[in-house]
Amino acid sequence: MRILFAALALALFASGAALAQSDEETALVNSLRDKDPEVRKGAARVLAVYRLPETVEALVKAAQDEKDPAVLKEVLAALRATTNRDEGDDPKKWDEWFDREGGRFEKTISLSARRELSSYRTFLIISIVFNILLFLIVVGGVITFGAMSSNRMKAMKEVTRSAETLIAEGNEVQRKSGGILDGLDSKKSEMMTFFSKLKDENEGEIERYSDMLEQNVEHRMREITMQLREKAEKELEQTFNELKGEIAQRVKSASEEQKEVLIRELTNRQQRFIADVEAHTLFLEASFYYISGKLQDALRVYKKLLALKPDHYIAWNNYGTILRDLLRFDEAMESYQKALDLSPDNAGVLYLFATVYAMQKKKDKMMEYLKRSITFDAEFKDEALNDKAFKEYWEDPEFKDVAEA
């Protein structure tokens, strides 16, 4: 009877080990559907190491459903490692392969897993043999002692009770070990939840700080613009008062025709001065918008400025740069051309032409304008070697000859 009990205990131990392994595989497969992409990525990496054939179908399904490119890469790597096949990076091809050959897939495991499994199997066999021998010795002792005397029978019973106690203690240790593992899994889940929450809180805090900083910068921009406008208006008023006094003196000694000329001159100078003040204000406003990353607002203000002063070549230059950043290359070229018409052979405008041609991968035109730019200002060599617009050409021999000469 006790031999049967021992066999039952060994069977329960083996089934418990199998269930633990099954639970671990199930947990990894379930982690492939976790909301956190880092958890999904980690599960795929572990499966790539274990190479469990039972997880191939789950990996194929995970590849079909995955939207995150980084996680999909890890899932496909796990599929390649587990199946020793390569169906490419298209999840549909893996799904078609599994429908076609998945049922006949030979379940294999990695060499390290074979060794580990072999060691576990050896340990289990030794444990079973040891327990069988132990119980045979105990049973043999009980029979011998029973035959010899009642005292020996008592000793046999004591040994049997000790064996049962040891078995009970072993079961208790196994139960506690299972509880500890469950506790570790629970703590792991709590830690993942904590780090995920901490990450979300930090991202939210950074976003709030960025919004506050942007609001402060925009408020400061408006203050500076208003101060400049007020200063310009005061200077305008002072200039007009001086002009009025000067013209009043000249008018006293001038004829009627000269008076009309002086009035027209005053009016024209007043209009030009007002236009200059407005242009400077608009230029500052557009520049602040560009620095703050508000490209559409910057374009809108530059349009007003150019409508007011179409000969403002710096405005045309900056307007073209914003269009370039928005990948509106043809419009950017037109703006740069107007700036170049107003300021011929301007090294900065020629350099910007080169950046647009570089972004369009027109090497010949890029080199032509870059050489012209460096001819007028050699400092654009260093600029070109650090400007990401030319990144694709940094190792180009012709480009290096020009930029590093």
Number of C-alpha atoms within 10 A of each C-alpha: 6 11 13 9 11 17 15 12 14 17 13 12 15 13 12 14 12 12 12 14 12 12 12 12 17 13 13 21 22 13 19 26 17 14 9 13 19 16 17 25 20 17 23 27 17 13 24 21 15 19 24 20 16 14 19 22 18 17 25 22 18 21 25 16 13 18 11 12 10 13 23 24 15 21 29 24 18 26 27 17 19 24 19 10 10 13 15 11 13 12 21 15 15 24 19 13 13 16 11 11 11 15 9 8 12 10 12 15 17 15 11 11 15 12 11 12 13 12 12 12 12 12 12 15 12 12 13 16 12 12 16 16 12 13 17 13 12 17 17 13 19 21 14 14 18 17 11 11 10 11 11 17 18 14 15 21 17 13 16 18 12 12 15 15 12 12 14 12 12 12 14 12 12 14 12 12 12 14 12 12 13 12 12 12 13 12 12 12 12 12 12 15 13 12 12 14 12 12 12 12 12 12 12 12 12 12 12 12 12 12 12 12 12 14 12 12 14 15 12 13 18 15 12 15 19 13 12 16 16 12 13 19 15 12 13 16 13 12 14 16 12 12 15 15 12 11 17 14 11 14 17 10 10 14 11 11 8 13 17 13 12 17 14 12 13 16 12 12 14 17 12 12 17 15 15 15 19 17 21 17 19 22 23 18 19 27 21 20 20 18 10 14 12 14 18 15 14 23 20 13 19 23 17 16 22 18 12 15 15 15 15 18 21 16 24 25 22 24 26 28 24 19 19 21 12 12 14 14 20 12 15 24 20 14 23 25 20 19 25 21 13 16 15 12 14 16 23 18 27 24 23 24 26 27 24 24 22 22 18 14 14 13 15 12 16 23 19 14 20 27 22 16 24 20 14 14 14 14 13 20 20 12 13 24 17 12 12 14 18 22 14 11 17 17 10 11 10 13 20 15 9 14 20 11 8
